Amino acid sequence: MIIQGGMGAGVSNWRLARAVSWLGQLGVVAGTALDQILSRRLQDGDEEGHVRRALEHFPFPKIAQKILDAYYIPGGRKPDQPYKPARMHTVESSLPAQELCIAANFVEVFLAREGHSNPVGINFLEKIQMPHLPSLYGAMLAGVAVVIVGAGIPMEFPAAIAALAEHQPASYPLNVVGNPAGEAVRMVLDPAAFRESGPSLPALSRPAFLPIVSSSTLATMMVRRIKGEMAGFVIEGPLAGGHNAPPRGQMQFTGDGQPLYGSRDAVDLEIFRQLGLPFWLAGGYGSPEKIKEALALGAAGVQVGTPFALCVESGLAPDLRRALVAKALAGKAKVFTDAKASPTGFPFKVAELEGTLSEAAVYARRQRVCDLGFLREVYRKPDGSLGYRCAAEPEKAYLAKGGRAEDLIGRKCLCNALVANIGMPQPLRDGTKELPLVTLGDDFENIGRFCRAGQADFSAADVLRILQA
């Protein structure tokens, strides 16, 4: 009945997903930036040994050893020592980048599944396309049961799942800015490139596929084009955290500059009921009353993010998590839907917190850099080759790549900020570190319902207990 939201990067980590699945609901790991997160966990010494234990079960031991040799630092790096970056993903995809990505997704799902037999899911953002295939293959090697995909139209995920389940080559289309009409660019992953000597791998179980949609029109199109390939839908409204679908029609704004959603953005649930597939409602459904409402509307259940993002098993750095809960308990919780922050162009929910990049003055002091690159767009250069750019990278570099000056305004480096959220900020040359930027849903203000006697700490079990009351 309850799907725990897959909040990236690393907020919905294996600990959170394991806790939720252990208790009989669907725990979900976030599939965003797992290769960078794995490399940083190893460079921080893998203190409890969880990553290394999971890698012992990785079906390609030579690759596991290569990763350990490249990133593992016994005892951990010095606090002011910069993290060694993992390779950015490209259309051509170097083998080391794919290997690390496969292993990272395997590790996260393996640890989330450890010690129980209940299903575990993984959440991907369709907008972050270049890691899709290695991420999916790694999660499937670890036995992921559900693949949830949002922030785009993931029409070709079922075909990729079917191919990779048989360890066969899979491909996925990329959105390329400036690409000639009718000329497709596709990422390719061939599992044979990673196979080592020994017995062949058995066929993998096909995970259920759950796209996240915000309109009945999109859902109807998907049912028509990939009928029989979906287990249902997550229907997400604009109250949810992270990236939101933009309002339909011409963008209008509230008095304080947030996108204005109206009647055209309301979802026609009658159409979903007629489609005959189960659906879960998301965005502001983190209360027993809202769950009852969803069930009365014909939903199979709900997807809940914000309460889980702020529980003790969450990957959020403890000081950040407690500061946010304290704001909610003091009645000062505020979430701003920023139409400019994300380089994807999607509106992005920002939880306001002092000392983070939610403050304009704090962000203005940050020197632009693009060293993780998950939100880069692929574009066609005048000479016909492919290039990569991000509206949050240094201005001169972006403009030199043909980017528009107006697209630079207000853009924030979400890649570095989201990894900083989970306590892995990159140390910078000037002695400072990358700062966090936390995303939460509008239900942030009601988080006190999960706290005992004003205490800032509560568990995933507390969330489920309250939600199912």
Stockholm file with secondary structure:
# STOCKHOLM 1.0

chainA/1-469         MIIQGGMGAGVSNWRLARAVSWLGQLGVVAGTALDQILSRRLQDGDEEGHVRRALEHFPFPKIAQKILDAYYIPGGRKPDQPYKPARMHTVESSLPAQELCIAANFVEVFLAREGHSNPVGINFLEKIQMPHLPSLYGAMLAGVAVVIVGAGIPMEFPAAIAALAEHQPASYPLNVVGNPAGEAVRMVLDPAAFRESGPSLPALSRPAFLPIVSSSTLATMMVRRIKGEMAGFVIEGPLAGGHNAPPRGQMQFTGDGQPLYGSRDAVDLEIFRQLGLPFWLAGGYGSPEKIKEALALGAAGVQVGTPFALCVESGLAPDLRRALVAKALAGKAKVFTDAKASPTGFPFKVAELEGTLSEAAVYARRQRVCDLGFLREVYRKPDGSLGYRCAAEPEKAYLAKGGRAEDLIGRKCLCNALVANIGMPQPLRDGTKELPLVTLGDDFENIGRFCRAGQADFSAADVLRILQA
#=GR chainA/1-469 SS CEEECCCTTTTSCHHHHHHHHHTTSBEEEECTTHHHHHHHHHHTTCTTCHHHHHHTTCSCHHHHHHHHHHHCCTTCCCTTSCCCCCCCCCSSCCHHHHHHHHHHHHHHHHHHHTTCCSCEEEEEETTSCTTHHHHHHHHHHTTCCEEEEESSCCTTHHHHHHHHHTTCCEEEECCEETCCTTCCCEEEECGGGGCCSSSCCCCCCCCEEEEEESCHHHHHHHHHHSTTSCSCEEEECTTSSSBCCCCSSSCCBCTTSCBCCCGGGSCCHHHHHHHTSCEEEESSCCSHHHHHHHHHTTCSEEEECHHHHTSTTSSSCHHHHHHHHHHHHTTCCCEEEESSSSTTSSCEEEECCTTSTTSHHHHHTSCCCCSSCTTCEEEECTTSCEEEECTTSCHHHHHHTTCCGGGGTTCCCHHHHHHHHTTCCCBCTTSCBCCCCCCCCGGGGGGGGGCSTTCSCCCHHHHHHHHTC
#=GC SS_cons         CEEECCCTTTTSCHHHHHHHHHTTSBEEEECTTHHHHHHHHHHTTCTTCHHHHHHTTCSCHHHHHHHHHHHCCTTCCCTTSCCCCCCCCCSSCCHHHHHHHHHHHHHHHHHHHTTCCSCEEEEEETTSCTTHHHHHHHHHHTTCCEEEEESSCCTTHHHHHHHHHTTCCEEEECCEETCCTTCCCEEEECGGGGCCSSSCCCCCCCCEEEEEESCHHHHHHHHHHSTTSCSCEEEECTTSSSBCCCCSSSCCBCTTSCBCCCGGGSCCHHHHHHHTSCEEEESSCCSHHHHHHHHHTTCSEEEECHHHHTSTTSSSCHHHHHHHHHHHHTTCCCEEEESSSSTTSSCEEEECCTTSTTSHHHHHTSCCCCSSCTTCEEEECTTSCEEEECTTSCHHHHHHTTCCGGGGTTCCCHHHHHHHHTTCCCBCTTSCBCCCCCCCCGGGGGGGGGCSTTCSCCCHHHHHHHHTC
//
